[in-house]
Amino acid sequence: MFLHVDFMHILFNMLILYWTGSLFAEYLGNEKLWTTYVLGAITGGLAYLIMFDISPAFSQQVNHSHLMGASAGVIAVMVGIATLLPDYTVQLLLIGPVKLKYVALVSILIYFISIPLGNAGGQIAHLGGALFGYIMIKQLKKEMILRVG
């Protein structure tokens, strides 16, 4: 989760982590940010490993695949903050104002659609990270309600 194949991959991951991570840390603190990032990356990696191990669809790709990159952790943070603040509006370059929930939903849709188009393992890892970010925030919300109520 700390290495990348090429410069553009790490550049875009770090930009997304900076933008969404700043907001995440503002509302939930740095400890939860790093917990979400690291556990999201691990969850994405496990999703990748499990799918490549159990699915015969990937049997031809397994010898040529590699598990590398921060994307699953970054996506966990992005989906996490979108789950916490779904109606928060961000300014996207060339697009304009968009709610976080739509940014997350479109990203997840793109990962699903991209599975058969190449880098299936990477897309599965992204989805694993997204699932972790969603579950993490839902669990935190539940704990906060129980403590307050």
N, C-alpha and C positions, 0 to 999 in steps of 0.2 A: 504493500500500500504506500510505500515511499519511493518507489522506482517507476520509471516510465520508459516506453519504447522511443518516443520522440518528443521534441521540444513543444510542439503545438498541443499535444495531449496534456502535458503537465501545465502549460500556460492556461488553457481553458479550464482545467480542473481547479487551479489555484484562483483564477478570477471568480469562478462560481462559488468556491469555498469562501473567498473574501466577502463577496456580496451577501450570500445567504448566512454565512457564519457570523458576520458582524451583527446581523439582526437576531440570530439565534442566541448569541451570547448576551445581547442586550436584554432579552426577555428571560433567559434560563441560566445564564452564567457560563463561564468558560469550562467548568468541570463537566457539565452536561453536554456542552458542545464537543469536547474531546472524547467523552464517552460515546456519544452518538457516532462520531466520525470513526473511531477505532472499531467499535462493535459492528457498525454498519459495513465497514470494509471486510471484517472477518465474516460476517453473515453473507455478504456478496460472494466472497471467496468460497465459502462452504456450499452455497447454492451452485456455483460453477462446478466444483468438484463432484458434488452429488449428481447433478444432471449429466455430467460427462461420464460418470461411473455407471449410472443405472439406465440411461437412455440409449438404445441401439442407434438412434438417429445420429449420434455423435461419434460412433465407433471409427469412422474414417478420419475424423478430425483430431482425435485425441493425441496422436503422436506428433502433431504439428502445432499444438496449442500451447499457450503459456498463460499463466495467471500473474498479471502485473498491472499496477496502476492504482490510483487513488479514487477512481470514479465511483465505486460502490459506497465508500465513506462519504464522498462529496454529495452523492445523490441522497444518502440517508439524512444528511443535514438539510438539504434542500426540501425534501419531502416532509421532514420533521417540522421545519418552520412553516411550510405551507399547511400542514395539518393543524398547527397551533394557531396560525393567523391566516386563515384561508382568504379573507377579504382584504388583506393588506395589499395595497397597490404599489407596484414597482414600475419604473420607467425602463422599457427595453429599447435599445438602440434600433432605429429604423422602424419600430413598431409602435412605440408610445406606451401609455399606461395600460398595465395588465395586472389582474389580481393573481396573487401567488398560487392559488388553487389551480388556475388555468395553466400556469407555467409548469407546475408539477404534473398535471394530468396529460398535457401534450407531450412532455418528456417521457412519461411512462408509456403512452401510446406509441411513440416513436421507437422505444426499446422493444416493445412487443412486435411491432411490424418488422423491425430490423433483424429479428432472430434468424429467419431463413435467408437473409440477404448477405450474410457474412459476419464474422466475429460473433457467432452465436454465444460463445462462452462469455464474452464481454457484456453482451446484452443481458444474459441471465444474471451475471454478477450485479449489473446495474439494478435489475428488478429485485434481487435479494437485498441490496442496500436500501432501496426504496421501501420495501416491505418492513425492514427493521426500523427505519425512520418513522414510518406511520405507526407501528405498534408501540415504539418507545414513547411517542407523544400521547397516544391514547392511554397508555398505562400511567404516565405522569399526570394526565388530567384526572384519571380515576382516583389516583392517590391523593391529589389535591382536594378533590370533592369529599373524599372520605375524611381527611384531616379537618376540613372546615366544617363539614356537616355533622 
